[in-house]
């Protein structure tokens, strides 16, 4: 039987194509153009070839920021993903508790990034903040403005507070899509709680977890506003992550060429990690189905 | 388009990418790709292999700039060889 093909549907993609072109592709092309020039404005510019790339790739401050960023992102993923799954597993499946927990969990997600930073900035202060005051009361010398480790932990806890809900909601949606028949079959087979999780719940959550991990990876790898408001990148450079380093370079020092070269390196890192992760997980899913 | 600060080299670079995409589109229309498995540890279509080879080429250039002082065109040749290998046997 010949399949009837109708390519007119492609016209429906055109608006998306134009929006993506204007919002992403054209700016990216401009960044590539900037990265090979010493540029002050589009009329005042000199071609420098790969000089900015060499400078950026050899910059020890960038290496430090990259290591901090990788460690931070891995910490975020290792805490938020298991915690999100665990919380999703404990949520009620029916009754008024469902709506109540959904509203409570969605609250942190609704707060703008800079407000989250301000909340934690006040919350963590030893003099006027509840969190900082209580920690100091317990005899722990906690001061995120002076101690790098305290600053680091505060940024991490803030991110966990802000974004674990996203993983919980995604996992909960995945769990709700599992038909009761699976659980009934597991019960008949005498499956343990761990076996139910490992062979029914986890595989069914796979696709939402891929989205969750990718979103949290990209978001935490590009984190800017919260640490900027909370610590301003300090003390010293303890919480200066890549995007803050980049903003300092581009807006603070107006080094547009090196900042453009650095942006491209940053973009390539995110592109590679996302692609590898997506490919590995999707291939594992296909092999599982086979 | 003056605000985009074009240079001849970046224009040529994007021209090549654009021509590659057009070429791949025509190639796909003339002879649709068949997913296959080569030396890469995953099943790929022609488009996947182009993406992998372009991403690899970008990293080869970055690595070249970061770790050697040798002329960049040597790195470009390595990247081109990588592109051909992945497209043919990947």
Interface residues (C-beta under 8 A of the other chain):
Chain A: X26 X29 X30 X32 X33 X34 X36 X37 X39 X42 X43 X45 X47 X50 X53 X54 X57 X58 X265 X268 X271 X272 X275 X279 X283
Chain B: X2 X3 X4 X5 X6 X7 X9 X10 X13 X14 X42 X43 X51 X55 X58 X59 X62 X65 X66 X72
